[in-house]
Amino acid sequence: MCTGPRRFGGEPLPPADFIRIVERVSRVDGSTGWVVAFASALTYLAALPLDTQAQIYKDGPNVVFAGGLFPIQPALRTERGYLVDGRWKFASGCMAADLIGVGIPADDGSGRPRTALPRPEQVEIMREWDVTGMRGSGSYDILVDGVEVDRDWTFGHRPSTSLSTATPSSACKLRSMRRSASASPARPWNSWSKPAAEQVSPALPPLAERAHYRTTFAKAYASLHSAQAFYLDTAEEVWQTVLAGDEPSPRQVAIVRLSSANVADVAAQVVHDLCAISGAGVIHNSHPLQLLQQDAQVPRLHATLGQAMTAPDPCSWAGPPPTPASPDREPPRPSRSPP
């Protein structure tokens, strides 16, 4: 409901408010927070024809949409739409989804995906998810075997309606911010900082009384909260621009990318640094930091949050426009002059 269109009964939240919800869930369990973050995927459906959206939301705005867009699989054009066949990866939340999308080539030959929506009963979920981080997310592969999907049940990247009064295409630029909110597995400090106050050897003071531990802990705490503040401030700034009916500026597009990738990167680094000072007990699978470390690595590995997406852009408002790359593809590498 919090990301569904108002015209179909949704009550969209400002991105910063939604991000805080995702963060609270992620403090308890990173995998659950990751799946909750994908509630924002309903913004993708704004690109469908209004008649199709009306069918999707006919029973109300509480619709769960999941998908696996990559690798993009070829689809044969038919009179009605597309003949869809293939296997796609990382369909987070697919087990509970009302709609499942798969990636086929865009009509314009750009290399971007077009999303097709076969009926859920036409999608086979391959329950193979053997990973170290976000193990509970159920980001399984999905399989579709020769299904024809009507064109009206496919979409590209330009929405035909909005979440609220916002400019439609602008509203979708905030999706990556919502994903990186699940980097907050780094936040449940008390669950593992408490043991640091316990003395494990008569010859040594407790970790929490050692200077190097206190200094590293303080820096980690400040780094994570600084990254979070940058992230939330950016979300609020861009959302106000969108509500005013304007497109985000090149600077704002770049800052959305930068703040999203930064909070995911900082969260992972914070957990890594704290593992390094927390003693040999961290190697046990039952140690709280072990789970946090594995989960915190995942957000920054997502295609929309990786360094390849943000590296060319932080200073784009001072020169060239932001890299015109698909959110799920690496930007093109700069060409080199022949030797």
Secondary structure, DSSP 8 states (H G I E B T S, - for coil): -TTS-GGGT-----HHHHHHHHHHHHHH-HHHHHHHHGGGGGGGGGGS-HHHHHHHTTT-S---EEEE--S----EE-SSEEEEEEEEEEETTGGG-SEEEEEEE-TTSSS-EEEE---GGGEEEE-----SSSGGG--EEEEEEEEEEEGGGEE-S--SS-SSSS-HHHHGGGHHHHHHGGGGGG--THHHHGGGGS---TTS--GGGSHHHHHHHHHHHHHHHHHHHHHHHHHHHHHHHHHTT----HHHHHHHHHHHHHHHHHHHHHHHHHHHTS-GGGGSTTSHHHHHHHHHHTGGGSTTTSHHHHTT-TTGGGSS------TTS----------
